[in-house]
Amino acid sequence: MTDNYHTTLVTGVAGFIGFHLAASLLEKSDKVIGIDNLNPYYDVSLKKARLERIASHPNFTFYQEGINDLDALKRIFSHHRIDRICNLAAQAGVRYSIQNPFTYQESNIKGFLNLLEMARQFPVSNFVFASSSSVYGNNKKLPFAVEDSVDTPISLYGATKRANELMAYTYSHLFKIPLTGLRYFTVYGPWGRPDMALFLFTKSIIDGKSIDIYNFGKMKRDFTYIDDIVDGTISALNSPFMYEIFNLGNSKVVELMELVKIVQEELGIEAKKNFLPLQPGDVPETYANIEKTRRMLGFDPKTSLRTGIRKFLTWYRDYYKIADL
Ligand SMILES: NC(=O)c1ccc[n+]([C@@H]2O[C@H](COP(=O)([O-])OP(=O)(O)OC[C@H]3O[C@@H](n4cnc5c(N)ncnc54)[C@H](O)[C@@H]3O)[C@@H](O)[C@H]2O)c1
């Protein structure tokens, strides 16, 4: 393990995971250079509010730039002695990639290649990047293990994440850049993403609107709490490998209706439910085998779903100023 006091570039720093990671690195006395293009894929004021929480930290510098802008990246890498990269900037979302494919090409393919090129020109001690459970597509063998074949992602989003892993392997091989990809599994928690199930359900239930439940509720997800994800990501940043891939999941499968049940119980409101078929690109089940992550990164997810949901709801009520329900 290397020591702390690094200068870490966190891309996607105004995003859900990037913000939490940056806050945690700053707490550990790292310098953080943050990049985010603050795009309007979801409510920009939420991205700005996250940034405001860390903006005044003396060890934090923010650039509103896109990782798809090579000249901007060159300026930033020339100006700072960046010794680690954590690339979380991406166009996320499975369903959105059906309608907006070129956004994924810009941020996830071109942007990622730009960062690999930066690491080639400005050597770093480690480069960690977000992959996704989406690379497993409709794999039938469960739980998903990193040794499994991932040649058949079923969304362009999943395909771009798999492409990142392959590009990373090539750059580690050719230019001896330490690169690690983290396959995140359905991350949730305070300051979470408004396009994801827990946020959507909470908002609709509180607003008295019906919630859309896909595949008629027959969905299973490995929900992973944000603090566990940040711990796993920091372990990866502290453990350079020439090339590795890890699953970061809770390794517990939760039925979608169980999630709905807990949210209803915690809010004390019965949801109006709108049952719908499976959406194109969506997979019915995700489940992480984290044996390798435990062994090599000491990863040990600790947060139960109910505890995590409570923390999310406490934040949601506070942020959106919802007094009593
Ligand atoms: N949240 C999850 O459950 C989950 C699961 C699997 C993988 N991931 C991956 O983890 C990473 C972080 O996800 P998140 O949930 O925090 O998403 P997020 O959308 O909240 O954060 C991504 C941030 O990147 C920024 N961004 C997008 N394109 C950019 C570009 N070209 N240049 C600069 N900034 C750009 C966005 O403005 C956003 O603030 C992403 O790569 C995502 O694909 C997330």
Ligand as a Chemical Component Dictionary entry (heavy atoms), coordinates in Angstrom:
data_LIG
# 
_chem_comp.id                   LIG 
_chem_comp.type                 NON-POLYMER 
_chem_comp.pdbx_formal_charge   0 
_chem_comp.three_letter_code    LIG 
# 
loop_
_chem_comp_atom.comp_id 
_chem_comp_atom.atom_id 
_chem_comp_atom.alt_atom_id 
_chem_comp_atom.type_symbol 
_chem_comp_atom.charge 
_chem_comp_atom.model_Cartn_x 
_chem_comp_atom.model_Cartn_y 
_chem_comp_atom.model_Cartn_z 
_chem_comp_atom.pdbx_ordinal 
LIG N1  N1  N 0  -24.086 5.082  -9.421  1  
LIG C1  C1  C 0  -24.032 3.815  -9.819  2  
LIG O1  O1  O 0  -24.818 2.967  -9.397  3  
LIG C2  C2  C 0  -22.974 3.371  -10.801 4  
LIG C3  C3  C 0  -22.933 2.014  -11.145 5  
LIG C4  C4  C 0  -21.973 1.582  -12.050 6  
LIG C5  C5  C 0  -21.052 2.471  -12.567 7  
LIG N2  N2  N 1  -21.127 3.787  -12.226 8  
LIG C6  C6  C 0  -20.120 4.703  -12.821 9  
LIG O2  O2  O 0  -19.530 5.453  -11.783 10 
LIG C7  C7  C 0  -19.194 6.763  -12.245 11 
LIG C8  C8  C 0  -19.845 7.808  -11.355 12 
LIG O3  O3  O 0  -21.252 7.606  -11.366 13 
LIG P1  P1  P 0  -22.258 8.522  -10.571 14 
LIG O4  O4  O 0  -23.367 7.651  -10.099 15 
LIG O5  O5  O -1 -21.524 9.384  -9.610  16 
LIG O6  O6  O 0  -22.825 9.395  -11.784 17 
LIG P2  P2  P 0  -23.079 10.971 -11.890 18 
LIG O7  O7  O 0  -23.795 11.164 -13.192 19 
LIG O8  O8  O 0  -23.716 11.484 -10.650 20 
LIG O9  O9  O 0  -21.616 11.546 -11.984 21 
LIG C9  C9  C 0  -20.888 11.677 -13.186 22 
LIG C10 C10 C 0  -20.389 13.118 -13.273 23 
LIG O10 O10 O 0  -19.579 13.206 -14.438 24 
LIG C11 C11 C 0  -19.857 14.428 -15.082 25 
LIG N3  N3  N 0  -19.519 14.244 -16.491 26 
LIG C12 C12 C 0  -20.183 13.519 -17.425 27 
LIG N4  N4  N 0  -19.556 13.595 -18.607 28 
LIG C13 C13 C 0  -18.459 14.369 -18.403 29 
LIG C14 C14 C 0  -17.409 14.817 -19.243 30 
LIG N5  N5  N 0  -17.361 14.487 -20.529 31 
LIG N6  N6  N 0  -16.444 15.587 -18.699 32 
LIG C15 C15 C 0  -16.474 15.952 -17.403 33 
LIG N7  N7  N 0  -17.459 15.565 -16.569 34 
LIG C16 C16 C 0  -18.435 14.785 -17.055 35 
LIG C17 C17 C 0  -21.324 14.698 -14.846 36 
LIG O11 O11 O 0  -21.646 16.071 -14.916 37 
LIG C18 C18 C 0  -21.521 14.134 -13.437 38 
LIG O12 O12 O 0  -21.425 15.139 -12.458 39 
LIG C19 C19 C 0  -19.658 6.811  -13.701 40 
LIG O13 O13 O 0  -18.565 6.480  -14.525 41 
LIG C20 C20 C 0  -20.714 5.722  -13.772 42 
LIG O14 O14 O 0  -20.834 5.220  -15.077 43 
LIG C21 C21 C 0  -22.054 4.258  -11.353 44 
# 
loop_
_chem_comp_bond.comp_id 
_chem_comp_bond.atom_id_1 
_chem_comp_bond.atom_id_2 
_chem_comp_bond.value_order 
_chem_comp_bond.pdbx_ordinal 
LIG N1  C1  SING 1  
LIG C1  O1  DOUB 2  
LIG C1  C2  SING 3  
LIG C2  C3  SING 4  
LIG C2  C21 DOUB 5  
LIG C3  C4  DOUB 6  
LIG C4  C5  SING 7  
LIG C5  N2  DOUB 8  
LIG N2  C6  SING 9  
LIG N2  C21 SING 10 
LIG C6  O2  SING 11 
LIG C6  C20 SING 12 
LIG O2  C7  SING 13 
LIG C7  C8  SING 14 
LIG C7  C19 SING 15 
LIG C8  O3  SING 16 
LIG O3  P1  SING 17 
LIG P1  O4  DOUB 18 
LIG P1  O5  SING 19 
LIG P1  O6  SING 20 
LIG O6  P2  SING 21 
LIG P2  O7  DOUB 22 
LIG P2  O8  SING 23 
LIG P2  O9  SING 24 
LIG O9  C9  SING 25 
LIG C9  C10 SING 26 
LIG C10 O10 SING 27 
LIG C10 C18 SING 28 
LIG O10 C11 SING 29 
LIG C11 N3  SING 30 
LIG C11 C17 SING 31 
LIG N3  C12 SING 32 
LIG N3  C16 SING 33 
LIG C12 N4  DOUB 34 
LIG N4  C13 SING 35 
LIG C13 C14 SING 36 
LIG C13 C16 DOUB 37 
LIG C14 N5  SING 38 
LIG C14 N6  DOUB 39 
LIG N6  C15 SING 40 
LIG C15 N7  DOUB 41 
LIG N7  C16 SING 42 
LIG C17 O11 SING 43 
LIG C17 C18 SING 44 
LIG C18 O12 SING 45 
LIG C19 O13 SING 46 
LIG C19 C20 SING 47 
LIG C20 O14 SING 48 
# 
